[in-house]
Amino acid sequence: MIVRIQGGEGQYELDQDARPILEDLDRQLYDAVQGDDAEAFAGKLSALVDYVINNGTEVPDEQVVGSDLILPPSDITLDEAKRLFTDEGYLKPVEA
């Protein structure tokens, strides 16, 4: 699966077995947004982005591939994130 981190942070290829881990981190991130907890939000977002970077293989910039999942940039604020989250969290398949 291909995961894009917005804000020019790149795309990473991860094995499908990473999906449950990403979904769990997404739920925690969503809970922080719902709880209006900026500190928890920053920590959970950092954990999510770090997981993708540390466990994925970076897709070269010159290689054009579609993304299966898109994450917000690591510097997004809680207020900005509130406008992006759905009732199911941030992670969602990208429609073609």
N, CA, C and O atoms as CSV, one atom per row, in Angstrom:
chain,resi,resn,atom,element,x,y,z
A,1,MET,N,N,0.849,-1.160,0.000
A,1,MET,CA,C,0.000,0.000,0.000
A,1,MET,C,C,0.900,1.230,0.000
A,1,MET,O,O,1.985,1.233,0.581
A,2,ILE,N,N,0.416,2.271,-0.667
A,2,ILE,CA,C,1.165,3.526,-0.762
A,2,ILE,C,C,0.507,4.560,0.140
A,2,ILE,O,O,-0.699,4.791,0.057
A,3,VAL,N,N,1.307,5.179,1.001
A,3,VAL,CA,C,0.821,6.199,1.924
A,3,VAL,C,C,1.540,7.509,1.599
A,3,VAL,O,O,2.770,7.569,1.584
A,4,ARG,N,N,0.761,8.545,1.343
A,4,ARG,CA,C,1.326,9.881,1.102
A,4,ARG,C,C,1.184,10.699,2.376
A,4,ARG,O,O,0.140,10.692,3.028
A,5,ILE,N,N,2.261,11.404,2.714
A,5,ILE,CA,C,2.215,12.364,3.807
A,5,ILE,C,C,2.190,13.734,3.155
A,5,ILE,O,O,3.141,14.123,2.478
A,6,GLN,N,N,1.104,14.463,3.360
A,6,GLN,CA,C,0.958,15.767,2.726
A,6,GLN,C,C,2.031,16.726,3.216
A,6,GLN,O,O,2.739,16.446,4.184
A,7,GLY,N,N,2.138,17.848,2.541
A,7,GLY,CA,C,3.111,18.850,2.936
A,7,GLY,C,C,4.485,18.588,2.345
A,7,GLY,O,O,5.491,19.087,2.848
A,8,GLY,N,N,4.525,17.794,1.262
A,8,GLY,CA,C,5.800,17.513,0.612
A,8,GLY,C,C,6.680,16.532,1.350
A,8,GLY,O,O,7.886,16.466,1.110
A,9,GLU,N,N,6.074,15.757,2.262
A,9,GLU,CA,C,6.872,14.808,3.043
A,9,GLU,C,C,7.030,13.457,2.360
A,9,GLU,O,O,7.707,12.572,2.884
A,10,GLY,N,N,6.411,13.291,1.197
A,10,GLY,CA,C,6.674,12.119,0.384
A,10,GLY,C,C,5.646,11.013,0.467
A,10,GLY,O,O,4.649,11.096,1.184
A,11,GLN,N,N,5.935,9.961,-0.307
A,11,GLN,CA,C,5.114,8.756,-0.339
A,11,GLN,C,C,5.963,7.586,0.135
A,11,GLN,O,O,7.171,7.533,-0.098
A,12,TYR,N,N,5.301,6.655,0.803
A,12,TYR,CA,C,5.989,5.485,1.336
A,12,TYR,C,C,5.174,4.246,1.025
A,12,TYR,O,O,3.945,4.251,1.089
A,13,GLU,N,N,5.887,3.187,0.686
A,13,GLU,CA,C,5.236,1.902,0.446
A,13,GLU,C,C,5.344,1.066,1.712
A,13,GLU,O,O,6.429,0.882,2.264
A,14,LEU,N,N,4.203,0.567,2.159
A,14,LEU,CA,C,4.149,-0.294,3.336
A,14,LEU,C,C,3.430,-1.579,2.978
A,14,LEU,O,O,2.600,-1.607,2.070
A,15,ASP,N,N,3.753,-2.636,3.693
A,15,ASP,CA,C,3.054,-3.905,3.520
A,15,ASP,C,C,1.613,-3.763,4.002
A,15,ASP,O,O,1.308,-2.932,4.858
A,16,GLN,N,N,0.740,-4.583,3.440
A,16,GLN,CA,C,-0.671,-4.550,3.837
A,16,GLN,C,C,-0.855,-4.873,5.321
A,16,GLN,O,O,-1.835,-4.445,5.932
A,17,ASP,N,N,0.084,-5.627,5.901
A,17,ASP,CA,C,-0.065,-5.964,7.313
A,17,ASP,C,C,0.132,-4.749,8.222
A,17,ASP,O,O,-0.095,-4.843,9.428
A,18,ALA,N,N,0.546,-3.622,7.664
A,18,ALA,CA,C,0.661,-2.378,8.436
A,18,ALA,C,C,-0.699,-1.705,8.617
A,18,ALA,O,O,-0.854,-0.848,9.487
A,19,ARG,N,N,-1.677,-2.083,7.809
A,19,ARG,CA,C,-2.982,-1.416,7.851
A,19,ARG,C,C,-3.617,-1.419,9.246
A,19,ARG,O,O,-4.079,-0.363,9.680
A,20,PRO,N,N,-3.668,-2.550,9.976
A,20,PRO,CA,C,-4.285,-2.511,11.312
A,20,PRO,C,C,-3.552,-1.561,12.269
A,20,PRO,O,O,-4.184,-0.921,13.109
A,21,ILE,N,N,-2.257,-1.472,12.146
A,21,ILE,CA,C,-1.481,-0.566,12.996
A,21,ILE,C,C,-1.823,0.879,12.648
A,21,ILE,O,O,-2.026,1.705,13.537
A,22,LEU,N,N,-1.885,1.183,11.349
A,22,LEU,CA,C,-2.246,2.535,10.909
A,22,LEU,C,C,-3.658,2.892,11.355
A,22,LEU,O,O,-3.908,4.019,11.784
A,23,GLU,N,N,-4.573,1.950,11.259
A,23,GLU,CA,C,-5.949,2.211,11.671
A,23,GLU,C,C,-6.040,2.462,13.169
A,23,GLU,O,O,-6.815,3.314,13.603
A,24,ASP,N,N,-5.258,1.734,13.969
A,24,ASP,CA,C,-5.246,1.955,15.411
A,24,ASP,C,C,-4.691,3.348,15.729
A,24,ASP,O,O,-5.261,4.068,16.547
A,25,LEU,N,N,-3.594,3.724,15.093
A,25,LEU,CA,C,-3.025,5.054,15.295
A,25,LEU,C,C,-4.005,6.135,14.843
A,25,LEU,O,O,-4.104,7.189,15.471
A,26,ASP,N,N,-4.721,5.878,13.767
A,26,ASP,CA,C,-5.719,6.828,13.280
A,26,ASP,C,C,-6.847,7.004,14.302
A,26,ASP,O,O,-7.310,8.122,14.526
A,27,ARG,N,N,-7.286,5.915,14.914
A,27,ARG,CA,C,-8.334,6.002,15.939
A,27,ARG,C,C,-7.864,6.855,17.119
A,27,ARG,O,O,-8.616,7.673,17.648
A,28,GLN,N,N,-6.610,6.651,17.521
A,28,GLN,CA,C,-6.056,7.446,18.621
A,28,GLN,C,C,-5.977,8.922,18.244
A,28,GLN,O,O,-6.259,9.796,19.064
A,29,LEU,N,N,-5.596,9.190,17.009
A,29,LEU,CA,C,-5.523,10.563,16.515
A,29,LEU,C,C,-6.919,11.178,16.495
A,29,LEU,O,O,-7.101,12.321,16.914
A,30,TYR,N,N,-7.889,10.435,16.018
A,30,TYR,CA,C,-9.271,10.887,15.980
A,30,TYR,C,C,-9.782,11.201,17.392
A,30,TYR,O,O,-10.457,12.208,17.606
A,31,ASP,N,N,-9.454,10.334,18.343
A,31,ASP,CA,C,-9.873,10.564,19.724
A,31,ASP,C,C,-9.284,11.860,20.272
A,31,ASP,O,O,-9.957,12.586,21.003
A,32,ALA,N,N,-8.049,12.151,19.927
A,32,ALA,CA,C,-7.412,13.394,20.378
A,32,ALA,C,C,-8.123,14.602,19.776
A,32,ALA,O,O,-8.307,15.618,20.447
A,33,VAL,N,N,-8.522,14.491,18.510
A,33,VAL,CA,C,-9.254,15.580,17.864
A,33,VAL,C,C,-10.609,15.757,18.550
A,33,VAL,O,O,-11.001,16.878,18.873
A,34,GLN,N,N,-11.321,14.657,18.770
A,34,GLN,CA,C,-12.633,14.731,19.406
A,34,GLN,C,C,-12.544,15.260,20.834
A,34,GLN,O,O,-13.460,15.931,21.311
A,35,GLY,N,N,-11.442,14.958,21.511
A,35,GLY,CA,C,-11.244,15.433,22.879
A,35,GLY,C,C,-10.673,16.839,22.944
A,35,GLY,O,O,-10.459,17.382,24.028
A,36,ASP,N,N,-10.426,17.430,21.772
A,36,ASP,CA,C,-9.878,18.784,21.687
A,36,ASP,C,C,-8.571,18.892,22.473
A,36,ASP,O,O,-8.316,19.887,23.151
A,37,ASP,N,N,-7.753,17.847,22.366
A,37,ASP,CA,C,-6.496,17.753,23.112
A,37,ASP,C,C,-5.328,17.977,22.156
A,37,ASP,O,O,-4.862,17.041,21.506
A,38,ALA,N,N,-4.863,19.212,22.074
A,38,ALA,CA,C,-3.804,19.573,21.125
A,38,ALA,C,C,-2.503,18.824,21.405
A,38,ALA,O,O,-1.810,18.425,20.469
A,39,GLU,N,N,-2.166,18.633,22.664
A,39,GLU,CA,C,-0.929,17.935,23.011
A,39,GLU,C,C,-0.986,16.469,22.582
A,39,GLU,O,O,-0.038,15.955,21.989
A,40,ALA,N,N,-2.096,15.800,22.880
A,40,ALA,CA,C,-2.257,14.400,22.470
A,40,ALA,C,C,-2.288,14.300,20.953
A,40,ALA,O,O,-1.709,13.382,20.374
A,41,PHE,N,N,-2.969,15.250,20.307
A,41,PHE,CA,C,-3.042,15.250,18.849
A,41,PHE,C,C,-1.646,15.316,18.241
A,41,PHE,O,O,-1.319,14.529,17.353
A,42,ALA,N,N,-0.824,16.246,18.710
A,42,ALA,CA,C,0.538,16.392,18.171
A,42,ALA,C,C,1.339,15.111,18.374
A,42,ALA,O,O,2.073,14.690,17.480
A,43,GLY,N,N,1.204,14.490,19.541
A,43,GLY,CA,C,1.938,13.256,19.817
A,43,GLY,C,C,1.475,12.090,18.963
A,43,GLY,O,O,2.292,11.319,18.461
A,44,LYS,N,N,0.158,11.959,18.796
A,44,LYS,CA,C,-0.387,10.853,17.992
A,44,LYS,C,C,-0.064,11.040,16.514
A,44,LYS,O,O,0.242,10.074,15.815
A,45,LEU,N,N,-0.133,12.284,16.040
A,45,LEU,CA,C,0.215,12.536,14.641
A,45,LEU,C,C,1.688,12.231,14.407
A,45,LEU,O,O,2.046,11.628,13.395
A,46,SER,N,N,2.532,12.641,15.328
A,46,SER,CA,C,3.960,12.353,15.213
A,46,SER,C,C,4.204,10.844,15.178
A,46,SER,O,O,5.018,10.362,14.391
A,47,ALA,N,N,3.503,10.108,16.027
A,47,ALA,CA,C,3.645,8.644,16.059
A,47,ALA,C,C,3.213,8.023,14.735
A,47,ALA,O,O,3.862,7.104,14.236
A,48,LEU,N,N,2.120,8.523,14.169
A,48,LEU,CA,C,1.608,8.000,12.908
A,48,LEU,C,C,2.579,8.274,11.764
A,48,LEU,O,O,2.916,7.371,10.998
A,49,VAL,N,N,3.024,9.512,11.653
A,49,VAL,CA,C,3.971,9.870,10.588
A,49,VAL,C,C,5.285,9.115,10.772
A,49,VAL,O,O,5.842,8.597,9.804
A,50,ASP,N,N,5.783,9.049,12.000
A,50,ASP,CA,C,7.035,8.325,12.262
A,50,ASP,C,C,6.907,6.848,11.897
A,50,ASP,O,O,7.837,6.256,11.348
A,51,TYR,N,N,5.748,6.254,12.205
A,51,TYR,CA,C,5.554,4.841,11.864
A,51,TYR,C,C,5.682,4.636,10.356
A,51,TYR,O,O,6.366,3.719,9.901
A,52,VAL,N,N,5.025,5.490,9.595
A,52,VAL,CA,C,5.066,5.363,8.129
A,52,VAL,C,C,6.495,5.535,7.621
A,52,VAL,O,O,6.966,4.736,6.811
A,53,ILE,N,N,7.178,6.560,8.086
A,53,ILE,CA,C,8.542,6.828,7.615
A,53,ILE,C,C,9.499,5.714,8.019
A,53,ILE,O,O,10.332,5.290,7.219
A,54,ASN,N,N,9.385,5.236,9.259
A,54,ASN,CA,C,10.327,4.234,9.764
A,54,ASN,C,C,10.036,2.815,9.293
A,54,ASN,O,O,10.930,1.969,9.314
A,55,ASN,N,N,8.811,2.539,8.869
A,55,ASN,CA,C,8.449,1.185,8.461
A,55,ASN,C,C,8.153,1.052,6.979
A,55,ASN,O,O,7.930,-0.050,6.477
A,56,GLY,N,N,8.152,2.174,6.284
A,56,GLY,CA,C,7.892,2.147,4.855
A,56,GLY,C,C,9.162,2.353,4.053
A,56,GLY,O,O,10.214,2.709,4.583
A,57,THR,N,N,9.025,2.119,2.767
A,57,THR,CA,C,10.108,2.383,1.823
A,57,THR,C,C,9.696,3.597,1.018
A,57,THR,O,O,8.640,3.605,0.386
A,58,GLU,N,N,10.538,4.629,1.041
A,58,GLU,CA,C,10.197,5.865,0.346
A,58,GLU,C,C,10.107,5.632,-1.152
A,58,GLU,O,O,10.979,4.999,-1.748
A,59,VAL,N,N,9.048,6.147,-1.751
A,59,VAL,CA,C,8.857,6.072,-3.196
A,59,VAL,C,C,9.647,7.235,-3.807
A,59,VAL,O,O,9.466,8.382,-3.399
A,60,PRO,N,N,10.514,6.951,-4.774
A,60,PRO,CA,C,11.295,8.035,-5.383
A,60,PRO,C,C,10.390,9.106,-5.986
A,60,PRO,O,O,9.335,8.800,-6.542
A,61,ASP,N,N,10.817,10.368,-5.869
A,61,ASP,CA,C,10.021,11.489,-6.374
A,61,ASP,C,C,9.694,11.347,-7.854
A,61,ASP,O,O,8.619,11.759,-8.292
A,62,GLU,N,N,10.598,10.775,-8.623
A,62,GLU,CA,C,10.386,10.665,-10.065
A,62,GLU,C,C,9.411,9.538,-10.434
A,62,GLU,O,O,8.987,9.435,-11.586
A,63,GLN,N,N,9.062,8.706,-9.467
A,63,GLN,CA,C,8.102,7.624,-9.711
A,63,GLN,C,C,6.697,8.126,-9.376
A,63,GLN,O,O,6.439,8.556,-8.252
A,64,VAL,N,N,5.803,8.070,-10.340
A,64,VAL,CA,C,4.435,8.544,-10.144
A,64,VAL,C,C,3.535,7.349,-9.840
A,64,VAL,O,O,3.337,6.471,-10.679
A,65,VAL,N,N,2.993,7.335,-8.613
A,65,VAL,CA,C,2.074,6.270,-8.198
A,65,VAL,C,C,0.934,6.895,-7.405
A,65,VAL,O,O,1.113,7.906,-6.726
A,66,GLY,N,N,-0.220,6.288,-7.499
A,66,GLY,CA,C,-1.364,6.750,-6.724
A,66,GLY,C,C,-1.208,6.356,-5.270
A,66,GLY,O,O,-0.525,5.383,-4.952
A,67,SER,N,N,-1.837,7.108,-4.396
A,67,SER,CA,C,-1.780,6.835,-2.964
A,67,SER,C,C,-3.031,6.094,-2.518
A,67,SER,O,O,-4.144,6.426,-2.927
A,68,ASP,N,N,-2.836,5.092,-1.679
A,68,ASP,CA,C,-3.958,4.367,-1.089
A,68,ASP,C,C,-4.496,5.118,0.125
A,68,ASP,O,O,-5.697,5.109,0.394
A,69,LEU,N,N,-3.593,5.767,0.849
A,69,LEU,CA,C,-3.952,6.539,2.035
A,69,LEU,C,C,-3.188,7.852,2.002
A,69,LEU,O,O,-2.074,7.921,1.484
A,70,ILE,N,N,-3.795,8.889,2.557
A,70,ILE,CA,C,-3.143,10.191,2.633
A,70,ILE,C,C,-3.206,10.663,4.079
A,70,ILE,O,O,-4.272,10.679,4.694
A,71,LEU,N,N,-2.041,11.049,4.615
A,71,LEU,CA,C,-1.958,11.577,5.969
A,71,LEU,C,C,-1.772,13.083,5.914
A,71,LEU,O,O,-1.242,13.614,4.938
A,72,PRO,N,N,-2.207,13.771,6.961
A,72,PRO,CA,C,-1.971,15.210,6.998
A,72,PRO,C,C,-0.479,15.485,7.193
A,72,PRO,O,O,0.263,14.604,7.627
A,73,PRO,N,N,-0.044,16.693,6.875
A,73,PRO,CA,C,1.368,17.031,7.116
A,73,PRO,C,C,1.655,17.016,8.616
A,73,PRO,O,O,0.760,17.234,9.432
A,74,SER,N,N,2.887,16.761,8.958
A,74,SER,CA,C,3.247,16.617,10.367
A,74,SER,C,C,3.114,17.919,11.156
A,74,SER,O,O,3.107,17.896,12.387
A,75,ASP,N,N,3.008,19.047,10.463
A,75,ASP,CA,C,2.903,20.324,11.169
A,75,ASP,C,C,1.475,20.889,11.200
A,75,ASP,O,O,1.281,22.061,11.524
A,76,ILE,N,N,0.493,20.074,10.870
A,76,ILE,CA,C,-0.897,20.544,10.886
A,76,ILE,C,C,-1.322,20.824,12.334
A,76,ILE,O,O,-0.919,20.122,13.260
A,77,THR,N,N,-2.134,21.851,12.503
A,77,THR,CA,C,-2.623,22.163,13.845
A,77,THR,C,C,-3.908,21.386,14.124
A,77,THR,O,O,-4.546,20.854,13.215
A,78,LEU,N,N,-4.264,21.337,15.390
A,78,LEU,CA,C,-5.500,20.663,15.777
A,78,LEU,C,C,-6.699,21.325,15.111
A,78,LEU,O,O,-7.591,20.635,14.617
A,79,ASP,N,N,-6.730,22.650,15.091
A,79,ASP,CA,C,-7.856,23.347,14.459
A,79,ASP,C,C,-7.953,23.037,12.971
A,79,ASP,O,O,-9.052,22.855,12.447
A,80,GLU,N,N,-6.820,22.975,12.291
A,80,GLU,CA,C,-6.837,22.620,10.866
A,80,GLU,C,C,-7.308,21.186,10.684
A,80,GLU,O,O,-8.067,20.893,9.760
A,81,ALA,N,N,-6.871,20.307,11.546
A,81,ALA,CA,C,-7.234,18.896,11.439
A,81,ALA,C,C,-8.725,18.673,11.654
A,81,ALA,O,O,-9.319,17.788,11.038
A,82,LYS,N,N,-9.322,19.464,12.516
A,82,LYS,CA,C,-10.758,19.309,12.783
A,82,LYS,C,C,-11.574,19.452,11.497
A,82,LYS,O,O,-12.631,18.838,11.357
A,83,ARG,N,N,-11.087,20.251,10.574
A,83,ARG,CA,C,-11.815,20.446,9.319
A,83,ARG,C,C,-11.627,19.274,8.354
A,83,ARG,O,O,-12.384,19.138,7.393
A,84,LEU,N,N,-10.628,18.431,8.602
A,84,LEU,CA,C,-10.321,17.343,7.679
A,84,LEU,C,C,-10.874,15.993,8.106
A,84,LEU,O,O,-11.125,15.133,7.262
A,85,PHE,N,N,-11.064,15.796,9.391
A,85,PHE,CA,C,-11.472,14.486,9.880
A,85,PHE,C,C,-12.936,14.214,9.565
A,85,PHE,O,O,-13.777,15.111,9.599
A,86,THR,N,N,-13.216,12.952,9.259
A,86,THR,CA,C,-14.588,12.485,9.084
A,86,THR,C,C,-14.990,11.776,10.369
A,86,THR,O,O,-14.203,11.705,11.313
A,87,ASP,N,N,-16.194,11.258,10.409
A,87,ASP,CA,C,-16.631,10.505,11.586
A,87,ASP,C,C,-15.855,9.208,11.757
A,87,ASP,O,O,-15.910,8.585,12.817
A,88,GLU,N,N,-15.137,8.802,10.728
A,88,GLU,CA,C,-14.380,7.557,10.797
A,88,GLU,C,C,-12.898,7.795,10.994
A,88,GLU,O,O,-12.136,6.828,11.019
A,89,GLY,N,N,-12.452,9.027,11.134
A,89,GLY,CA,C,-11.031,9.317,11.274
A,89,GLY,C,C,-10.503,9.971,10.014
A,89,GLY,O,O,-11.267,10.359,9.130
A,90,TYR,N,N,-9.198,10.088,9.944
A,90,TYR,CA,C,-8.590,10.780,8.810
A,90,TYR,C,C,-8.330,9.827,7.658
A,90,TYR,O,O,-8.587,10.156,6.500
A,91,LEU,N,N,-7.822,8.647,7.978
A,91,LEU,CA,C,-7.438,7.711,6.933
A,91,LEU,C,C,-8.658,7.279,6.139
A,91,LEU,O,O,-9.662,6.838,6.698
A,92,LYS,N,N,-8.554,7.411,4.867
A,92,LYS,CA,C,-9.627,6.940,4.001
A,92,LYS,C,C,-9.033,6.688,2.628
A,92,LYS,O,O,-8.072,7.355,2.243
A,93,PRO,N,N,-9.579,5.747,1.887
A,93,PRO,CA,C,-9.073,5.501,0.542
A,93,PRO,C,C,-9.263,6.735,-0.329
A,93,PRO,O,O,-10.216,7.496,-0.160
A,94,VAL,N,N,-8.357,6.911,-1.239
A,94,VAL,CA,C,-8.432,8.027,-2.171
A,94,VAL,C,C,-9.234,7.581,-3.374
A,94,VAL,O,O,-8.923,6.562,-3.992
A,95,GLU,N,N,-10.255,8.332,-3.705
A,95,GLU,CA,C,-11.069,8.005,-4.880
A,95,GLU,C,C,-10.314,8.383,-6.144
A,95,GLU,O,O,-9.675,9.433,-6.205
A,96,ALA,N,N,-10.391,7.528,-7.142
A,96,ALA,CA,C,-9.691,7.779,-8.410
A,96,ALA,C,C,-10.401,8.825,-9.231
A,96,ALA,O,O,-9.952,9.160,-10.327
